[in-house]
Amino acid sequence: MLADLNTDWLELTLDIAWRPELTVNAAVEVGCWCQPDHNVHQVRKERRSVASPQDLVDAFAAGAAMLLDVLESGPFEPSTWRTRTGLPNAPVAPRQ
């Protein structure tokens, strides 16, 4: 988590999964308190299928490069990403 503002937060994801083929996924996600509770909105994503060991290396490197680009260019404020992608205003976090 890059920011915790008691409303939205920004997350970066990089994973390898079977979907049903081997796939590398990279995403910038705005964590949220939307109802129903779906946890995140993916606001930037890349997905690459992997057919060989070199594909795996290339896909992972491309996903990591995309996330590094986000880190280097900012911003980390989730509302900026909401605006860029046309998401509605952030809901308020439920009271504990």
MDTraj code that builds the backbone (N, CA, C; nanometers):
import mdtraj as md
import numpy as np

residues = "MET LEU ALA ASP LEU ASN THR ASP TRP LEU GLU LEU THR LEU ASP ILE ALA TRP ARG PRO GLU LEU THR VAL ASN ALA ALA VAL GLU VAL GLY CYS TRP CYS GLN PRO ASP HIS ASN VAL HIS GLN VAL ARG LYS GLU ARG ARG SER VAL ALA SER PRO GLN ASP LEU VAL ASP ALA PHE ALA ALA GLY ALA ALA MET LEU LEU ASP VAL LEU GLU SER GLY PRO PHE GLU PRO SER THR TRP ARG THR ARG THR GLY LEU PRO ASN ALA PRO VAL ALA PRO ARG GLN".split()
xyz = np.array([
    [0.0847, -0.1157, 0.0000],
    [0.0000, 0.0000, 0.0000],
    [0.0901, 0.1230, 0.0000],
    [0.0605, 0.2188, -0.0879],
    [0.1424, 0.3387, -0.0992],
    [0.0863, 0.4568, -0.0222],
    [-0.0410, 0.4552, 0.0066],
    [-0.1023, 0.5643, 0.0824],
    [-0.2193, 0.5089, 0.1615],
    [-0.2406, 0.5594, 0.2804],
    [-0.3549, 0.5200, 0.3608],
    [-0.4198, 0.6467, 0.4128],
    [-0.5257, 0.6890, 0.3471],
    [-0.5889, 0.8164, 0.3783],
    [-0.7242, 0.7988, 0.4455],
    [-0.7525, 0.6791, 0.4952],
    [-0.8787, 0.6447, 0.5590],
    [-0.9959, 0.6520, 0.4611],
    [-0.9663, 0.6592, 0.3330],
    [-1.0691, 0.6455, 0.2289],
    [-1.0144, 0.5472, 0.1273],
    [-0.9588, 0.5959, 0.0183],
    [-0.8977, 0.5097, -0.0824],
    [-0.7493, 0.4902, -0.0524],
    [-0.6894, 0.3931, -0.1187],
    [-0.5452, 0.3724, -0.1117],
    [-0.4994, 0.3185, -0.2459],
    [-0.3701, 0.3267, -0.2709],
    [-0.3135, 0.2827, -0.3968],
    [-0.2333, 0.1555, -0.3744],
    [-0.2540, 0.0566, -0.4616],
    [-0.1815, -0.0694, -0.4542],
    [-0.1175, -0.0993, -0.5887],
    [-0.0027, -0.1662, -0.5845],
    [0.0625, -0.2166, -0.7036],
    [0.0659, -0.3677, -0.6931],
    [0.0308, -0.4366, -0.8022],
    [0.0257, -0.5820, -0.8033],
    [0.1114, -0.6358, -0.9161],
    [0.1887, -0.7381, -0.8864],
    [0.2641, -0.8112, -0.9879],
    [0.2563, -0.9581, -0.9492],
    [0.1918, -1.0384, -1.0345],
    [0.1778, -1.1796, -1.0004],
    [0.1872, -1.2689, -1.1232],
    [0.2079, -1.3942, -1.0949],
    [0.2104, -1.4993, -1.1966],
    [0.1007, -1.5973, -1.1586],
    [0.0128, -1.6292, -1.2541],
    [-0.1012, -1.7148, -1.2226],
    [-0.1398, -1.7985, -1.3441],
    [-0.2210, -1.9006, -1.3210],
    [-0.2804, -1.9810, -1.4278],
    [-0.4180, -1.9236, -1.4567],
    [-0.4462, -1.8831, -1.5843],
    [-0.5741, -1.8183, -1.6182],
    [-0.6264, -1.8569, -1.7545],
    [-0.6506, -1.9658, -1.8071],
    [-0.6067, -2.0977, -1.7628],
    [-0.4621, -2.1261, -1.8018],
    [-0.4011, -2.0417, -1.8885],
    [-0.2599, -2.0597, -1.9210],
    [-0.1759, -1.9757, -1.8247],
    [-0.0468, -2.0041, -1.8179],
    [0.0417, -1.9264, -1.7331],
    [0.0407, -1.7809, -1.7810],
    [0.0208, -1.6879, -1.6873],
    [0.0037, -1.5466, -1.7202],
    [0.0742, -1.4611, -1.6165],
    [0.1365, -1.3531, -1.6628],
    [0.1930, -1.2523, -1.5735],
    [0.0996, -1.1324, -1.5765],
    [0.0604, -1.0854, -1.4582],
    [-0.0302, -0.9720, -1.4431],
    [0.0392, -0.8608, -1.3653],
    [0.0259, -0.7390, -1.4121],
    [0.0737, -0.6214, -1.3394],
    [-0.0412, -0.5214, -1.3381],
    [-0.0606, -0.4548, -1.2241],
    [-0.1724, -0.3611, -1.2158],
    [-0.1458, -0.2518, -1.1127],
    [-0.2014, -0.1346, -1.1412],
    [-0.2159, -0.0276, -1.0442],
    [-0.3622, -0.0333, -1.0030],
    [-0.3859, -0.0377, -0.8720],
    [-0.5222, -0.0543, -0.8225],
    [-0.5529, 0.0532, -0.7186],
    [-0.6727, 0.1081, -0.7264],
    [-0.7226, 0.1979, -0.6229],
    [-0.8064, 0.1122, -0.5296],
    [-0.7578, 0.0940, -0.4075],
    [-0.8347, 0.0243, -0.3047],
    [-0.9459, 0.1158, -0.2580],
    [-1.0608, 0.0594, -0.2253],
    [-1.1767, 0.1444, -0.1986],
    [-1.2691, 0.0840, -0.0938],
    [-1.3660, 0.1649, -0.0550],
    [-1.4707, 0.1229, 0.0385],
    [-1.6070, 0.1213, -0.0317],
    [-1.6070, 0.0965, -0.1610],
    [-1.7325, 0.0961, -0.2364],
    [-1.8283, -0.0108, -0.1840],
    [-1.9560, 0.0135, -0.2044],
    [-2.0602, -0.0853, -0.1745],
    [-2.1202, -0.1299, -0.3060],
    [-2.1288, -0.2588, -0.3355],
    [-2.0796, -0.3661, -0.2499],
    [-1.9270, -0.3641, -0.2429],
    [-1.8740, -0.4233, -0.1362],
    [-1.7308, -0.4222, -0.1096],
    [-1.6581, -0.5125, -0.2088],
    [-1.5981, -0.4534, -0.3102],
    [-1.5246, -0.5308, -0.4107],
    [-1.3757, -0.5081, -0.3983],
    [-1.3313, -0.4234, -0.3057],
    [-1.1944, -0.4032, -0.2630],
    [-1.1125, -0.3103, -0.3517],
    [-1.1071, -0.3300, -0.4846],
    [-1.0204, -0.2474, -0.5678],
    [-1.0801, -0.2200, -0.7053],
    [-1.0310, -0.1120, -0.7651],
    [-1.0551, -0.0821, -0.9061],
    [-0.9192, -0.0898, -0.9743],
    [-0.9053, -0.1724, -1.0752],
    [-0.7814, -0.1727, -1.1523],
    [-0.7854, -0.0539, -1.2473],
    [-0.6900, 0.0378, -1.2331],
    [-0.6898, 0.1594, -1.3129],
    [-0.5819, 0.1575, -1.4213],
    [-0.4904, 0.0660, -1.4122],
    [-0.3932, 0.0418, -1.5185],
    [-0.3488, -0.1028, -1.5046],
    [-0.3496, -0.1763, -1.6163],
    [-0.3117, -0.3171, -1.6053],
    [-0.2501, -0.3669, -1.7346],
    [-0.1675, -0.4660, -1.7173],
    [-0.1082, -0.5386, -1.8290],
    [-0.1147, -0.6861, -1.7956],
    [-0.1437, -0.7659, -1.8964],
    [-0.1512, -0.9114, -1.8781],
    [-0.0824, -0.9751, -1.9980],
    [0.0084, -1.0667, -1.9717],
    [0.0807, -1.1347, -2.0797],
    [0.0784, -1.2849, -2.0562],
    [0.0370, -1.3569, -2.1580],
    [0.0410, -1.5027, -2.1531],
    [0.1848, -1.5490, -2.1725],
    [0.2172, -1.6609, -2.1106],
    [0.3535, -1.7136, -2.1115],
    [0.3526, -1.8526, -2.1734],
    [0.4349, -1.8715, -2.2770],
    [0.4429, -2.0016, -2.3443],
    [0.5802, -2.0671, -2.3290],
    [0.6802, -1.9901, -2.2829],
    [0.8154, -2.0451, -2.2709],
    [0.8862, -1.9784, -2.1536],
    [0.9982, -2.0350, -2.1095],
    [1.0729, -1.9692, -2.0013],
    [1.1128, -1.8249, -2.0363],
    [1.1522, -1.8001, -2.1600],
    [1.1899, -1.6636, -2.1986],
    [1.0690, -1.5711, -2.1972],
    [0.9522, -1.6218, -2.2380],
    [0.8289, -1.5424, -2.2286],
    [0.8024, -1.5010, -2.0846],
    [0.8270, -1.5927, -1.9903],
    [0.8051, -1.5634, -1.8492],
    [0.8963, -1.4497, -1.8034],
    [1.0228, -1.4582, -1.8391],
    [1.1183, -1.3532, -1.8035],
    [1.0768, -1.2202, -1.8651],
    [1.0440, -1.2224, -1.9939],
    [1.0053, -1.0998, -2.0642],
    [0.8780, -1.0385, -2.0072],
    [0.7793, -1.1221, -1.9785],
    [0.6521, -1.0728, -1.9257],
    [0.6693, -1.0147, -1.7858],
    [0.7474, -1.0822, -1.7031],
    [0.7711, -1.0330, -1.5677],
    [0.8470, -0.9005, -1.5731],
    [0.9475, -0.8919, -1.6603],
    [1.0244, -0.7679, -1.6752],
    [0.9354, -0.6540, -1.7252],
    [0.8461, -0.6818, -1.8184],
    [0.7553, -0.5792, -1.8705],
    [0.6593, -0.5320, -1.7614],
    [0.6068, -0.6243, -1.6823],
    [0.5173, -0.5863, -1.5724],
    [0.5895, -0.5037, -1.4677],
    [0.7102, -0.5459, -1.4328],
    [0.7887, -0.4701, -1.3355],
    [0.8223, -0.3318, -1.3892],
    [0.8542, -0.3211, -1.5182],
    [0.8845, -0.1912, -1.5791],
    [0.7637, -0.0982, -1.5741],
    [0.6435, -0.1522, -1.5987],
    [0.5234, -0.0704, -1.5922],
    [0.5034, -0.0161, -1.4508],
    [0.5233, -0.1002, -1.3502],
    [0.5057, -0.0555, -1.2127],
    [0.6138, 0.0443, -1.1731],
    [0.7367, 0.0237, -1.2182],
    [0.8436, 0.1197, -1.1897],
    [0.8136, 0.2549, -1.2539],
    [0.7561, 0.2520, -1.3726],
    [0.7162, 0.3759, -1.4392],
    [0.6155, 0.4519, -1.3539],
    [0.5205, 0.3795, -1.2971],
    [0.4219, 0.4420, -1.2089],
    [0.4904, 0.5006, -1.0860],
    [0.5815, 0.4252, -1.0254],
    [0.6510, 0.4738, -0.9064],
    [0.7362, 0.5972, -0.9357],
    [0.7988, 0.5983, -1.0517],
    [0.8867, 0.7101, -1.0860],
    [0.8096, 0.8351, -1.1280],
    [0.6906, 0.8159, -1.1855],
    [0.6158, 0.9300, -1.2339],
    [0.5109, 0.9791, -1.1348],
    [0.4759, 0.8931, -1.0348],
    [0.3727, 0.9314, -0.9401],
    [0.2432, 0.9552, -1.0155],
    [0.1442, 1.0079, -0.9616],
    [0.1273, 1.0426, -0.8217],
    [0.0790, 0.9221, -0.7409],
    [0.0943, 0.9302, -0.6110],
    [0.0486, 0.8217, -0.5246],
    [-0.0881, 0.8499, -0.4646],
    [-0.1429, 0.9664, -0.4907],
    [-0.2746, 1.0039, -0.4401],
    [-0.3815, 0.9292, -0.5188],
    [-0.4616, 0.8439, -0.4539],
    [-0.5613, 0.7637, -0.5255],
    [-0.6649, 0.8458, -0.6023],
    [-0.7006, 0.9652, -0.5523],
    [-0.8036, 1.0436, -0.6210],
    [-0.7578, 1.0836, -0.7615],
    [-0.6292, 1.1032, -0.7806],
    [-0.5770, 1.1352, -0.9135],
    [-0.6037, 1.0207, -1.0106],
    [-0.5819, 0.8983, -0.9650],
    [-0.6076, 0.7812, -1.0494],
    [-0.7570, 0.7638, -1.0741],
    [-0.8402, 0.7921, -0.9734],
    [-0.9860, 0.7869, -0.9933],
    [-1.0273, 0.8822, -1.1044],
    [-0.9751, 1.0042, -1.1009],
    [-1.0095, 1.1049, -1.2010],
    [-0.9619, 1.0628, -1.3397],
    [-0.8377, 1.0143, -1.3498],
    [-0.7809, 0.9731, -1.4786],
    [-0.8631, 0.8650, -1.5476],
    [-0.9226, 0.7772, -1.4683],
    [-0.9928, 0.6629, -1.5268],
    [-1.1441, 0.6772, -1.5233],
    [-1.1937, 0.7925, -1.4795],
    [-1.3371, 0.8169, -1.4825],
    [-1.4164, 0.7453, -1.3745],
    [-1.3506, 0.7085, -1.2640],
    [-1.4241, 0.6456, -1.1534],
    [-1.5026, 0.7526, -1.0778],
    [-1.6124, 0.7146, -1.0123],
    [-1.6879, 0.8121, -0.9329],
    [-1.6056, 0.8558, -0.8110],
    [-1.6519, 0.9589, -0.7439],
    [-1.5841, 1.0055, -0.6233],
    [-1.5705, 0.8938, -0.5219],
    [-1.4648, 0.9005, -0.4435],
    [-1.4383, 0.7953, -0.3454],
    [-1.5416, 0.7971, -0.2336],
    [-1.5939, 0.6787, -0.1977],
    [-1.6804, 0.6716, -0.0808],
    [-1.5976, 0.6852, 0.0471],
    [-1.6614, 0.7192, 0.1556],
    [-1.5950, 0.7352, 0.2843],
    [-1.5815, 0.5979, 0.3500],
    [-1.4698, 0.5775, 0.4179],
    [-1.4467, 0.4513, 0.4885],
    [-1.5520, 0.4307, 0.5964],
    [-1.5966, 0.3061, 0.6177],
    [-1.6928, 0.2802, 0.7260],
    [-1.6283, 0.3072, 0.8613],
    [-1.7067, 0.3559, 0.9539],
    [-1.6548, 0.3810, 1.0890],
    [-1.6376, 0.2503, 1.1622],
    [-1.5286, 0.2449, 1.2368],
    [-1.4967, 0.1230, 1.3126],
    [-1.5642, 0.1240, 1.4467],
])
top = md.Topology()
chain = top.add_chain()
for i, resn in enumerate(residues, 1):
    res = top.add_residue(resn, chain, resSeq=i)
    for name in ("N", "CA", "C"):
        top.add_atom(name, md.element.get_by_symbol(name[0]), res)
traj = md.Trajectory(xyz[None], top)
